[in-house]
Amino acid sequence: MARQPETVRSIAQNRKARHEYEIIEEIECGIVLVGSEVKSLRGGRASLQEAYGMFRRNELFLVGMHCPEYPQAGPMNHAPLRERKLLAAGKDLLRWSKAVREKGVTIVPLEMAFRGHLVKVLMALVRGKKVHDKRETQKRRDAERDMRQAITRRR
């Protein structure tokens, strides 16, 4: 029997992170959620703008992600800004915890999505960009966009 292709539906993206930081490495993590959080995420209502990753006792947690309360949950609702545990391979976590001890290296979420029925978070190990690096990146993007537009006009 042929296996169905897995559906991927984006919930939230952190576009600012790609502009503000130089991405060193990315990994896809699972996330520990309660039922009302999953229901709220199915509505596409979450924010990763102020979120970051933090290690506690060799475990990675997502701090600062806003997931609004689910109105139908009543008194069994979740706290919107609670810390959520991330699930990843132990060797990756060990390598990242060593990297985070360096000056200027941190962990930020780039995207949250439903992969099938599971919620996955794309986390990135990043280093802050300098102002001149941001300008270079913007110039490169503008040049690539202009080239794509020129090619489509010629067709």
C-alpha positions in Angstrom: 0.0 0.0 0.0 1.4 3.4 -1.0 2.0 5.9 1.8 0.3 9.2 1.7 2.5 12.3 1.3 2.8 14.2 4.6 0.9 17.5 4.6 2.7 20.6 6.0 0.7 23.6 7.1 2.6 26.7 8.5 1.2 28.2 11.7 3.7 31.1 12.4 7.0 32.4 11.0 9.6 34.6 12.5 10.6 36.7 9.5 12.5 39.2 11.6 15.0 36.5 12.7 16.3 35.9 9.2 17.0 39.6 8.9 18.5 40.1 12.3 20.7 37.0 12.6 23.2 35.0 10.7 21.9 31.4 10.8 24.6 28.9 11.7 22.5 25.7 11.9 18.8 24.6 11.9 17.0 21.6 13.4 13.4 20.6 13.5 12.1 19.9 17.0 8.9 18.5 18.4 7.1 20.6 21.1 5.2 19.5 24.2 1.8 21.1 24.2 -1.5 20.8 26.1 -4.8 20.2 24.2 -6.1 23.8 24.4 -2.8 25.0 22.8 -3.1 22.7 19.9 -6.7 23.9 19.3 -5.5 27.5 19.4 -2.7 26.7 17.0 -5.1 25.0 14.6 -6.7 28.5 14.3 -3.3 29.8 13.2 -3.0 32.1 16.1 0.6 32.1 17.5 3.5 34.5 17.6 7.2 33.7 17.5 8.4 37.3 17.4 9.8 37.5 21.0 10.6 33.8 21.4 14.0 32.2 22.0 15.4 28.9 23.1 16.9 28.3 26.6 18.6 25.3 28.1 17.7 24.1 31.6 19.2 20.9 32.9 20.3 19.8 29.4 16.8 20.2 28.1 15.7 22.9 25.5 12.7 25.1 26.2 10.9 27.6 24.0 10.5 30.8 26.0 8.4 33.8 25.0 6.1 32.2 22.4 2.6 33.6 22.6 -0.2 31.2 22.1 -3.5 32.8 22.9 -6.1 31.1 25.1 -8.7 28.9 23.4 -12.1 30.4 24.3 -14.0 27.1 24.4 -11.5 25.5 26.9 -13.1 27.4 29.8 -11.3 26.9 33.2 -8.9 24.2 31.7 -7.1 26.8 29.6 -3.4 27.2 29.3 -1.1 30.2 30.2 -0.4 32.1 26.9 3.3 32.7 27.6 4.3 29.5 29.4 7.6 27.8 28.6 7.3 24.8 26.3 9.7 21.9 26.2 11.3 21.1 22.8 12.0 17.6 21.7 15.2 16.9 19.7 18.0 14.3 19.4 20.3 14.2 22.5 23.5 14.7 20.4 22.1 17.8 18.8 21.1 19.2 22.1 24.5 18.5 23.6 26.3 20.2 20.6 24.0 23.2 20.8 24.3 23.7 24.5 28.1 23.9 24.0 27.7 26.4 21.2 25.3 28.6 23.2 28.0 29.1 25.8 30.0 31.1 23.2 29.6 34.8 23.3 27.0 36.1 20.8 25.4 32.8 19.9 21.7 32.1 20.7 18.7 29.9 19.7 15.6 31.4 18.0 12.6 29.8 16.4 12.2 30.4 12.6 8.9 28.6 11.9 6.1 26.6 13.5 4.1 24.2 11.4 1.8 21.2 11.5 3.5 18.2 9.9 0.7 15.7 9.5 -1.0 15.9 13.0 2.2 16.9 14.9 3.4 20.4 15.6 7.0 21.0 14.7 9.2 24.0 15.4 12.2 24.9 13.2 14.8 26.2 15.6 18.1 27.9 14.5 21.4 28.4 16.1 22.2 32.1 15.3 24.7 34.9 15.7 23.7 38.5 15.6 24.4 40.4 12.4 26.2 43.8 12.3 24.5 46.7 10.6 26.8 46.5 7.5 26.0 42.8 7.2 22.3 43.6 7.1 22.9 46.1 4.3 24.9 43.6 2.3 22.2 41.0 2.7 19.6 43.6 1.5 21.7 44.6 -1.5 22.1 40.9 -2.5 18.3 40.2 -2.2 17.5 43.3 -4.3 20.0 42.3 -7.0 18.5 38.7 -7.1 15.0 40.1 -7.3 16.0 42.4 -10.1 17.6 39.6 -12.0 14.5 37.4 -11.6 12.3 40.2 -12.8 14.5 40.9 -15.9 14.4 37.2 -16.8 10.6 37.0 -16.6 10.3 40.2 -18.7 12.4 38.7 -21.4 10.2 35.6 -21.8 
